[in-house]
Amino acid sequence: MLRILLLLLLARLQNCSPRPPNGLPEDSEDTRTEALKRLLEVFGMEDPPRSPHHIKQPPQYMVDLYNTVAGADGITKDPDILEGNTVRSFLDKIHSDQMHFLFVLSSVAKNERILTAELHLFRLRSKVAEGPFYKRHHFCQVSVYQVLDKNKLDSSEGKKLLAARLIALQGSGWEVFGITQAVRDWTDEDSSNQGLLVTVRGLGGALVDPSMVRFASGRDHHESKKPMLVLFTDDGRRGAVLPVSSLPDLSPQTPDLPPEPATAEVNGARNARSVDQFLPCQRHLLSVDFEEIGWSGWIISPRSYNAYHCKGSCPFPLGENMRPTNHATVQSIINALKLSQGVSTPCCVPDKLFSINLLYFDDDENVVLKQYDDMVAGSCGCH
């Protein structure tokens, strides 16, 4: 059953009669290998990412973003929520207790366009909430620098200011800084990535006692609070131009059924598919289970989704419930009147497609949120 579902999906839900690739039989192991290869191509991958070596929790920010963009089944709630079609998160690789961070961006594909880059730092609650400094001042300035030369951090030659902001001395929670230009530099030239430096100074310019304003480090704090770089990118992959809706109606389609013929004979023998042959074009369930495919180790959400598929006849005359195109109507007339040889009846295919979102671990165990177009048949029609 899995192989049949894979083949239907790999046909992109567009063909009237999906067939195994290269003419291979459906029960062949070669078919499964080829099907999984084609499915990876749909997801823009050459090989499936490795599963994390140990049980790992994704950053809460990425989980929350997924839940904002998609439903539990992965189907996009609104195609305009996400900037671009890919969000990548990276954890600090230095694991220092100092304010120097390094993020390795080797998993960013060359064809990805960097739209926005953000540094996420979790501010810890201060252990020192009183004293003369707190009585005189209520704010401090947090500055984020791109490291140009880690041996000259005390001079302007060694660093470049990316972002600066005043924050209250008291408080805790996530602080987000825009660092887009630095990340674009790093993706253009890997060797230029020497990390980021964060400083905290009073309004007069003097460095603030580290105990007053502290950020979680990659070494000593829980996974959920570690420094993180978040990239919003676009890889240029876009699906077919079909009607879309920001709020897809994915309830099963149940059009009125025409009277079923009493018999259906082919060359004197009953056609075993006569019932399906005379059912009108409509949408049917098509479950894609990532655990059954063997991908549950690296896909976080969804665990499965319903792709749906279109099946049924497009008999003459085509009613409005068949959602026919003008071309399909003309083709149906030509076929019915036998005005031209070799013209078949229109095909039952998706006429509305929706995207899904995957939240998954890449080969470097970074968490990625990616949106894929044309993955769910929203409705069917005769084309």
Residue, then its C-alpha position, 0 to 999 in steps of 0.5 A: m500500500l505504501r508503494i502505491l501511495l508514494l507513486l501517486l504522490l510522485a505523480r504530483l497528483q496531476n496524471c489521470s493514471p499514475r504508473p510506476p516510474n520506468g515501467l517497473p512493477e509496483d512490488s519491486e524494491d527498485t520501485r521503492t528506491e526510485a519512488l523515495k528518490r523522486l520524493l526527495e526531489v520534491f522536497g529539494m534534497e538529494d539524500p535524507p538528512r541523518s537523524p540526530h545522534h541523541i534525542k534532541q528538542p527543537p528550539q521553542y521558537m521554531v516550534d511556535l513558528y511552525n504552529t503559527v504557519a501551519g496546522a497540525d497536519g502541516i497544511t499552510k494556514d496562510p501563504d503570506i505569513l512566512e517570509g520566503n519559504t525557508v527558516r533555518s535556526f543555528l545554535d552557537k558553536i563556541h559554547s563560551d561563557q563570554m559574549h562571543f558567538l559563532f554560527v556555522l552556516s555550511s548547510v545554507a544552499k548556494n541558491e538560497r537568497i538571504l532575506t532576513a537574519e536575526l540573532h536571538l539572545f535570552r536575557l537572564r534575570s539579574k542577580v543584582a537588582e539594587g545598588p547605586f548603579y540601579k538607582r541612577h540608571h534604568f537602561c543600558q545599551v546592547s551592541v552587536y558587532q560582526v567580528l572582522d579580526k578576533n585579534k583586534l577586538d579592542s579596536s575599530e579595525g577588529k569589529k563592525l557595528l551591526a545593531a544597537r538597542l537600549i534595554a531596561l536594566q531589569g527584566s528577562g526574556w528573548e532579545v532579537f537583533g537584526i544582522t542580515q548584512a553580516v550573514r550575507d557576507w558570510t554566505d558569500e565568503d565562508s572564511s569571513n565568518q569569525g562570529l559575533l561580539v556582544t557588548v553591554r554598556g551604560l548610557g555614558g559608554a562605560l562597560v556594565d558589570p556582567s552580573m547586571v545584564r546577563f545573556a544565556s550562553g551556549r555552554d552553561h544553560h538549557e537548550s531552550k535558552k541557548p543563543m540562536l541565529v535564525l535565517f529567513t531565506d527563499d530557495g526560488r522553488r515555486g509551484a504551479v500557478l493554480p487558484v489558491s485560498s488562504l484558508p483551504d477547505l479540505s472537507p471531503q467532496t461528496p458530489d451527487l452521484p449519477p445513476e449507476p448503470a446496471t451492467a458494464e461489459v468489455n468484450g463480453a466480460r464484466n469490467a471489474r472497475s465499472v463502479d469507479q469508472f462511473l463515479p464522478c470526478q471527486r477527491h479521495l483520501l491519500s495518507v502520507d505517513f513519514e514513519e512508514i516511509g522511514w523518515s520519522g527520525w529527522i522529520i519533527s512535524p507533521r508525522s503524516y499528512n493527507a495529500y488527497h488524490c483525484k479520481g472519477s469520470c468526466p462524462f458528457p455533459l460536464g456539469e458545474n459540479m465537475r468544475p470544468t475548464n472551457h477547454a475540458t467542455v469543448q474536449s468533452i463535446i468533441n469526444a461525445l460527437k466523435l468529431s475527431q479520432g483519438v480525443s479522450t474524455p477530460c481527466c479528473v485532476p486537482d484544480k486547487l493545490f495547497s502547500i505544506n510545511l515541514l519542521y525537520f533536523d538537517d545533517d548538522e542537527n539544525v532545525v529547519l522550517k520549509q514550505y513546499d508548494d502544490m502538495v495537497a489537492g484542495s479540490c478536483g475538476c475535469h480538465 
